[in-house]
Amino acid sequence: MSPIYRLFFCCCLILATKGFGQSIALYEQHNGRLDYTAIGNTLNIGENGALLDCSILSGSSAELNLSSGQIVEAAYLYWAGSGTGDFEVNLNSTPIMPERTFSYALDSNRVFFAAFTDVTDLVQNFGNGLHSLSDLEQIDISEDYCSTGTNFAGWAIVIIYQDDSLPLNQINVYDGLEAVPEAITIELNNLNVMDVVGAKIGFIAWEGDSSLAVNESLRMNGFLLSNPPLNPETNAFNGTNSFTGGTDLYNMDIDFYPIENTINVGETSASIELTSGQDLVMVNSIVTVLNSQLPDASIQLTETVETSCFSRIIELEYTISNFNATDDLPLGTPIAFYVENNLVGQAQTEAEIPIEASITSVIEIEIDPNFPDQFQIIANVDDTGDGTGIVSEINENNNSAFSTVDLSNDGCPIVIPQGFSPNGDGFNDWFNIQGLYDVFMNHQLLIYNRYGSLVFEGNNDLKWDGNSNRGLNSSSKKLAVGTYFYILHLNEEGYGSETGWVYLNY
């Protein structure tokens, strides 16, 4: 097959088929004095072509060279190739299995794979030096791939590092597996653009050929991206590494582009448009670096809510945190507490909370007696009491916490009053034995006058209000002022009876 015919055949075949893959979506977000780099290497020995050697290596190496003071916070390994996949590889002689896998089918005869694993611990322990991936062996180099120049394999590590000299940045790592030819649009969400200075976007992409640049373009929000001379605007994916200046990453790209002029302060999303009239390009990972000085309020409640027997007042301990933030959480950030969607308490932060810091406070809340004895109390930080907030945050979805409260008085001791006054004034109008009713459901209460005559018999549904229901004619009668003897049978296993005197007065 001549190179010209091979080119025509590949172009027609690619344009005539429509593959499928996995949409690019946010995987992880990091905030702090951070930036990122990427290392990796191809396993191809040269550019693809019908008349060229189709063999692919099983391993290769790339050097990590962080500066003093740059500390690895996260490291994500991606590897990919032609065929259904090889998911058992080694990184620095350590066996690696994928946490997630991706696939793309160009047509019924040509499929491609990619895989992902978090290798943070491994890279942190290894540090600077030559990192090697090996045993990537099950790569399809059959006629279907070799004759059309779609045979490839390679690997890359996205490395996020901390550096105290950096501004406060937000780094978003997106991944999936989306491909052209023709055109794709990738929507990037969860952005917080506070400043465009130093903003950049990076890509891990597979199978791009430097010699194929037919209608190839990369745009962000409609603006054409380029990083000349390494990545011209007409050939963005051309086997290069923008971090090292390398031009021999055959059939893969590790590139980044400045985007200061393509995104605006206040935006929360961006659109990536990629076109290609001939070159097959598979985007595996996208990384954005944006200056984003924002707090991130979250709230936690103690597992046990402090309650008192026979009281509707609860003591709630809560902790407001500002983790994974790029700015301090301001003084006066509102906090609201709800029971069954009813506002029951409010507070606010009493001091500014620095990045990675927390403040613990306590609030007393009186619970309406119309609420049930058992309920959930919900706490929301950055809530003015009607569900709205006043603080812009990195993450608006981690502002709530809840705890279960039990005011049923189960387990509380029985408290028997020494007297009561059923005069209808609304206070102390009945013989209120706290911890008895609706707890000891089968109890029996017996009341005797000073002559030893039974004058009242009660239970969980019948409480003593100073009237008799036993004695002469067993009729209800207002009893005289005086001292009465009670016997309380609890009728529960492990509990005995209570006896004593109670004074009745009006």
Secondary structure, 3 states (H helix, E strand, C coil): CCHHHHHHHHHHHHHHCCCECEEEEEEEEEEECEEEEEEEEECECCCCCCCCCCCECCCEEEEECCCCCCEEEEEEEEEEEECCCCCCEEECCEEECCCEEEEEECCCCCEEEEEEEECHHHHHHHCCEEEEEECCCCCCCCHHHHCCCCCCEEEEEEEEEECCCCCCEEEEEEEEEEEEEEEEEEEECCCCCCEEEEEEEEEEEECCCCCCCCCCEEEECCEECCECCCECCCCCCCCCECCCCECCCCCEEEEEEECCCCCCCCCCCEEEEEEEEEEEEEEEEEEEEEECCCCCCEEEECCCCEECCCCCEEEEEEEEECCCCCCCECCCCEEEEEECCEEEEEEECCCCECCCCEEEEEEEEECCCCCCCEEEEEEEECCCCCCCCCCCCCCCCCCEEEEEEECCCCCCCCECCCEECCCCCCCCCCCCCECCCCCCCCCEEEEECCCCCEEEEEECCECCCCEECCCHHHCCEECCCEEEEEEEECCCCCCCEEEEEEEECC
